[in-house]
Amino acid sequence: MGVALLVAAPAEARKKPAPPPPPAPVIPQVRSGDAGVDAFYFYDRSGAPMWLRDDAGRQAAARVAEVLDRAPIDGLSEGSVLAATVRSAITRGTLDDDAAISVAWLKYVRALKAPVAGVDYGDAALKPAIPTAKEALSELVSAPSMLGKVNEVSAVNPLYSALRDQAVTAGQGADPRVRASLDRLRLLPATGRAILVDVASAELWMLENGQPVDSMKVVVGKTTSPTPLLAGTIHYVTFNPYWHILDDVARRKVAPIVIKRGVSYLKAAKYDTVASWTDPQPVDPTTIDWKAVAAGTDHVFIRQKPGVNNMMGAMKFSFENADDIFLHDTPHKELFGKAKRTLSLGCVRLEHASRLAQWMLGRDAAPPSDAPELHVMVDKGVPVYLLYLTATVTDGQLAFAKDVYGLDPQPTALAAAEPASTPADAAQGPPVTAH
């Protein structure tokens, strides 16, 4: 007789099978034509709309359409077409329509951040950066008000807005001088402090939150040695500077006098001859072949000692750039009385250098001592922009300056028929709110 053996099943086998996991949520996908926008809606929004989700978003979208109506003046030629797309999208209200609004906005923001022709950046941080879709759209949805952010971004900065609004009012939004000046003005920050040198009108403005708070005349480069368009950051003021004489000046101005009058001229003019700018060891001027220097076949390093006749004046403001351009004081104050101030070799001479230094330092601009080349640090670096504005707003009116360097496209026949002299020719520039 067999014996049946009963073996207990393992506990795991007696358990009920686990229910299947719930299906993964289906995230609606959009195909806007921009991969970055599509990814933002999928990964960051989980398929949720951002413009058409509520009345506040729709108001922001409606404002985008208004901004796009005038976008050709901002450099987005398809602005009016995109404005119509946005208005249709608001009416239909689907997720794809929401994404279409985002694509239109992204194109506008990228137009405002496009590279500016002809400007060199000594400080790379000042160069416009094209935003990704995630960066541009996240900035909107994280703002306390999407409408407020649309207005803030589209305003660019106060000087830009003033010129754009006045040009649109005057019906001259297509004038190439307006377009070129706007293109350069959009580099200016809307917040914080900055220095704007308008090379076209030979004027400088100190800006706070995009508004001029003080101004002065400047001397800029001759047409044969034009001041370049630059963006850099000034980190210190140099008191009692040396003047490092350029090769061309040494060849044309200094060497012929030394040949005629002897090396005693150098002492009288307070000139030192040195090994190099980085190694300023004295070099006996009698060992230099001055005829070769005058002929341009030999090189010499000459610097002028600080003093009342030093061509740098009492102070200078250096910033990194490939052209070795800087702002500086000058003993020749009579030059600021001239209407035409394209007189330098490229650097910018200041009418009131001490006033600029005091504004930057926030205290008296007196040098700490009479030692040469004293660098006094600025608490926070101040960006400086050397731009070229042939169109500005002066006394509430659109005004044009002469294109002294020939940098702008030629005006249309209609614009060319305007009077040659307008308020900007008198180097008035943007209005100053305080002195």
RARA-V579376 format. One record per residue. N is the residue number from 0. NEAR is the number of other C-alpha atoms within 12 Angstrom. Layout:
n | near
N | NEAR
N | NEAR
This chain:
n | near
0 | 3
1 | 4
2 | 5
3 | 6
4 | 6
5 | 6
6 | 6
7 | 9
8 | 9
9 | 8
10 | 8
11 | 10
12 | 10
13 | 10
14 | 10
15 | 9
16 | 9
17 | 10
18 | 8
19 | 8
20 | 8
21 | 8
22 | 8
23 | 7
24 | 10
25 | 11
26 | 19
27 | 20
28 | 25
29 | 30
30 | 23
31 | 25
32 | 15
33 | 23
34 | 20
35 | 26
36 | 38
37 | 32
38 | 25
39 | 31
40 | 35
41 | 25
42 | 19
43 | 23
44 | 27
45 | 19
46 | 26
47 | 27
48 | 35
49 | 38
50 | 42
51 | 31
52 | 24
53 | 17
54 | 17
55 | 19
56 | 30
57 | 29
58 | 26
59 | 35
60 | 46
61 | 31
62 | 30
63 | 45
64 | 35
65 | 28
66 | 38
67 | 37
68 | 28
69 | 30
70 | 35
71 | 30
72 | 38
73 | 43
74 | 34
75 | 29
76 | 20
77 | 22
78 | 30
79 | 25
80 | 22
81 | 32
82 | 34
83 | 24
84 | 32
85 | 39
86 | 32
87 | 21
88 | 29
89 | 35
90 | 18
91 | 17
92 | 26
93 | 24
94 | 30
95 | 32
96 | 30
97 | 41
98 | 43
99 | 39
100 | 43
101 | 48
102 | 39
103 | 41
104 | 44
105 | 37
106 | 36
107 | 41
108 | 40
109 | 27
110 | 31
111 | 35
112 | 30
113 | 22
114 | 21
115 | 31
116 | 22
117 | 19
118 | 30
119 | 31
120 | 30
121 | 28
122 | 24
123 | 17
124 | 15
125 | 26
126 | 27
127 | 27
128 | 19
129 | 20
130 | 23
131 | 22
132 | 30
133 | 27
134 | 20
135 | 32
136 | 39
137 | 25
138 | 25
139 | 30
140 | 29
141 | 18
142 | 19
143 | 14
144 | 20
145 | 33
146 | 29
147 | 23
148 | 28
149 | 35
150 | 26
151 | 24
152 | 33
153 | 35
154 | 29
155 | 34
156 | 31
157 | 30
158 | 39
159 | 37
160 | 32
161 | 33
162 | 45
163 | 42
164 | 29
165 | 26
166 | 32
167 | 24
168 | 17
169 | 19
170 | 17
171 | 28
172 | 30
173 | 29
174 | 33
175 | 30
176 | 37
177 | 44
178 | 36
179 | 36
180 | 44
181 | 43
182 | 39
183 | 47
184 | 42
185 | 40
186 | 43
187 | 46
188 | 33
189 | 25
190 | 19
191 | 19
192 | 29
193 | 37
194 | 41
195 | 49
196 | 45
197 | 44
198 | 48
199 | 46
200 | 44
201 | 49
202 | 44
203 | 43
204 | 44
205 | 40
206 | 37
207 | 28
208 | 19
209 | 32
210 | 30
211 | 32
212 | 25
213 | 29
214 | 33
215 | 35
216 | 39
217 | 46
218 | 43
219 | 43
220 | 32
221 | 23
222 | 22
223 | 16
224 | 20
225 | 31
226 | 41
227 | 37
228 | 39
229 | 44
230 | 42
231 | 39
232 | 34
233 | 36
234 | 25
235 | 31
236 | 39
237 | 40
238 | 35
239 | 35
240 | 35
241 | 33
242 | 37
243 | 29
244 | 30
245 | 23
246 | 23
247 | 23
248 | 24
249 | 32
250 | 28
251 | 21
252 | 21
253 | 34
254 | 36
255 | 24
256 | 23
257 | 28
258 | 25
259 | 16
260 | 15
261 | 20
262 | 26
263 | 18
264 | 20
265 | 28
266 | 19
267 | 16
268 | 24
269 | 22
270 | 34
271 | 32
272 | 35
273 | 25
274 | 20
275 | 18
276 | 19
277 | 9
278 | 11
279 | 17
280 | 15
281 | 19
282 | 19
283 | 20
284 | 26
285 | 17
286 | 15
287 | 24
288 | 23
289 | 31
290 | 25
291 | 19
292 | 28
293 | 26
294 | 20
295 | 19
296 | 14
297 | 18
298 | 26
299 | 37
300 | 35
301 | 38
302 | 35
303 | 32
304 | 31
305 | 32
306 | 26
307 | 20
308 | 23
309 | 29
310 | 34
311 | 39
312 | 33
313 | 41
314 | 44
315 | 42
316 | 45
317 | 37
318 | 31
319 | 24
320 | 25
321 | 18
322 | 23
323 | 22
324 | 35
325 | 42
326 | 48
327 | 40
328 | 42
329 | 34
330 | 23
331 | 25
332 | 22
333 | 16
334 | 22
335 | 27
336 | 17
337 | 19
338 | 20
339 | 27
340 | 36
341 | 34
342 | 27
343 | 32
344 | 27
345 | 30
346 | 39
347 | 48
348 | 44
349 | 41
350 | 34
351 | 34
352 | 35
353 | 30
354 | 27
355 | 42
356 | 36
357 | 22
358 | 28
359 | 34
360 | 28
361 | 17
362 | 17
363 | 15
364 | 29
365 | 22
366 | 26
367 | 17
368 | 15
369 | 17
370 | 17
371 | 24
372 | 29
373 | 23
374 | 25
375 | 32
376 | 24
377 | 25
378 | 15
379 | 17
380 | 24
381 | 36
382 | 39
383 | 42
384 | 46
385 | 46
386 | 42
387 | 47
388 | 48
389 | 48
390 | 49
391 | 44
392 | 37
393 | 27
394 | 19
395 | 22
396 | 26
397 | 33
398 | 38
399 | 42
400 | 38
401 | 33
402 | 30
403 | 28
404 | 25
405 | 19
406 | 28
407 | 29
408 | 19
409 | 20
410 | 26
411 | 17
412 | 10
413 | 14
414 | 23
415 | 17
416 | 10
417 | 16
418 | 15
419 | 16
420 | 17
421 | 24
422 | 26
423 | 34
424 | 30
425 | 27
426 | 40
427 | 35
428 | 42
429 | 44
430 | 32
431 | 25
432 | 16
433 | 13
434 | 15
